Amino acid sequence: MNTIAPQSTSSGQVATHIPQPESRIAQPEPRIPHLASRIPHRASLALAIVLALCNLPMLYGSIWMDGVFYPQAIAAGEWWRVLTHAFVHVSPYHLFIDGIAVFFLLRELARQSGRHRALLFGASLAGSLLASIWFAPAIAERGLCGLSGIAHGLMAATCLLGCLDRFRPKVDRHIYLCLLIATASKVLIECVTGSAFFSASHLGNVGTPVVVCHAGGFLGGLMASIALTSARKTKEGSYSGLADCPPNTCQK
């Protein structure tokens, strides 16, 4: 322990110097980056592996036809096509544009739990497939493949949940709302006209787009996100309409 020596003043009195506490400015704690920004998300990594496996025949200039959805093949017992058709693509360009969209949307949904992301993905897949079966009989001859329907469903979920996220700035919520309206308008116009947006401006082969697949995926993702939001509101102490965890918290 240090001692404090007394000091004499001009009047003969002894004054004791009492040190004042140093003024300090509180330094902000270092921010730990979100887990999803440091390592590839497990869902994205799993998706990349599945896409690579389902599109290996592209290395030889062909398509994995045994993975494409054909109603008659399903009736014959080839049930795996219900799942694999979404991951099969007709060209590297088709794989690139679909894959980039889904990877980006999964990143936007990183605050959702893995179970909820799986639900949104599955609902989008189911909606796009059912819409194609009911309203696009041509798939019996041409087949159905690709992630575009699921991408539309994940887009609907991302936008709706973003609108309801009270942790986001108000301007961000308005942007999500505008994107949701724009996507809904896109799929509606596609269904009315029967042709996909920008179908003539693609830089590679994307096959023949099934526009009702986009609408079905959109509705599937939208309904699943509404169900998640309604279920979350019934739980006491839930954070918001979007997140299973508050912002800047690492996700397992």
N, C-alpha and C positions, 0 to 999 in steps of 0.2 A: 504494500500500500504506500502511495506517495503522500508526503506531508506538505502542508502549505505554510511557507515562512511568512510571519507578520511583517508589514511594511510601516515605517514611521512617516507621519505627515508633518507639515510645517507647524501645526498647532501643538505638536507634542503627543498627539493621540496615536495610538497604534491601530492601524486599519488592517483588517484581514481581507486578503484578496480571495474572493469566492469565484471560482471559474464558472462561466455560464455554459450551459449545454450548447454544443455545436448545433447549428441549424442544418438540417439535412433535408434534401428533397427526395421524396420517395421515388425510387426508380421502379418503373413497371417491370413486372416479372416477364422473363422471356416467354414468348408465345410458342407453344409446341405445335408444330404443323399437324394438321388433321391427318390421321392415319391414311386416309384415301389419297392424300397428296404425296405421300412418301413412298408407298409401295403399290403395285397394281392391286386393284380390288379383287378379292377372291372370285366374285361373280364374273368379272370381266376376264380374269385369267381362265376360268373354266369355260367361258364362252369361246375364247380364242382357241382353246384346245379342241373343243367340239367342232368348230368351224373348220379348223385345219384338217381334222380327220374326215369330215364329211365331204371335203372338197379336194382330197388327194388326187382323184382322177383328173383334175384340171392339169396336173403336171404332164399328163399324156394326151391332153387335148380333148378330154371327154367329160361326161357328167355321171355322177353316181345315180343311175336311173333307178336302182333298187331302193333309193331313199326318197324319191319323188312321190308325192301323194297322188294316187289314182283310186277312185272309189271302188272299182272292180277288184283291184289288188287287195284293198282292205277287206272286202267281202270274202276274198279267198284265204284270209287268215294272216296276211302280211301287216299286222297291227303296228309294227314299229314305224311305218311310214307316217302315222299320225304325229309322231314326235320329230322324226328326222327330216321331214319335208321342209321345215322352216330353216334348216341349216344348210341345205343343198342350194347351190347357185349355178347359174348357167354360164358365167364367165368371171374372170378375175375382176373386171370392172363392176359387175353386179355385186360380187362379194364385197368389194371395197366400199361402195356407197352404202350398202345396207349395214355392213359391219361397223363403219364409222358412226353412223347414226345411232345404232343400238349401244355401242360403247359409250358415246357421249351421254346418252340418256340415262344409262346405268350410273354414270358418274354423278349426274344431277340428282339421282335418287339415293346417293350414298348414305344419307342420314336415315333412311328407312332400314328396318331390320332385314336380315337375310330372308326371313320367312315372308315378310310383306313384299319384298322385291320379287320373290318367286311367285307370289300370288298375282302380282301385277303382270308379270311376264306370262304366266299361264293363262290368265284371263284374256290377255291380248291375243295370244295364240289361238285360244278356243274361239273367240269372237271372229277372228279373221278366217279361220277354217270353216266354221258353221255358215258364215255369210257366203263363202265361196261355194259350199255344197248346195245351199238353198237357192242362190241367185246366179250362179255361174256354171251352168251345165256343161260348158265347153271344157271344163277341167277333166271330164271323163276321157277326153281324147288328148288334150294338151298336157295334162298334169298340173300340179301346183307345187311351187317351191319358192323359197326366199323369206327374208326377214322383214319385208316392207310393211306387212300388216301388223306385226308385233311392234315395229318402230312407231307406227301411228298410235298404237295403244299406249306405249310408254310415253309418247309425246303428250297425249291427253292427260295421263296420270301426273306427269311432271308439271304441266301447266296448272291443272286444277289444284294440286297440293301446294304449288307455289303461291297461288292466289290466296290460299287459306293460311299461309304460314305467317303468324303475327310477329315472328322474329325478323322477318325480312323488311327492308325499307319499303315505304309505301309505293315509291316509284317502281321498285322491282315487282311488287305484286300487280301493279297495273300493266307492266310489260308481260307478265305471265298471262294475264287475262286477255290481252290483245293477241298473244300467240295462240291461246286456246280458241278464240273466235276465228282467227285466220285458218287454223287447222281444220276446224269444223266446217268452215266455208269451203275449203279445198276439197274435202271428201264429199261434201254435198254436190258441188259442181261436177266432180268426177263421176258421181253416180248418175247425174242428170244427162251429162254429155256422153258418157260411156268411154271416155279417154282420160288417161292420166296426165297430170300437169307435166310440162316440159318433156313429154315422151319423144318429141322430135329433136330434142337438143342434147340427148345423151351422147357421150363420147365412146360408148361401147355397147355391147350386146346385153340387154336386160330381159330378153324374152318378150312375151306378150303380157303386159301388166293386167292384173285382175283387179279392177278398181273397187269392186264390192269388198274385196279382201281388206283394203285400206279402211273402208267404212266400218267393217265388222271389228277390226282390231281397235279402231278408235273407240267404238262403243264399249267393247270389252274392257279396255283399260280405264275408260271413264267410269263405268259402273263399279269396277273393282275399287277405284280410288274413292268413290263416294261411299262405298260400304266401309272402307277402312276409316275414313273420316268420321262416319256416324258411330262406328264402334269405339273409336278413340274418345269421342266426346262424352260417351257414357262412363268412361273411367275417371274416377276422381283423381285430380292432380296431374292430368295429362298436360303435356307441354304446349302442343299446338295442333292444328289440323294437318301439319306436314310431317313433323319429325317425331321419331321414337326417342330421340335424345336432343338436348338443347345444343345450340351452335357451339363450335370449337371444342367439342368433346370427342375423344377418340372412340372409334367404333370397333368392336371386336368382330 
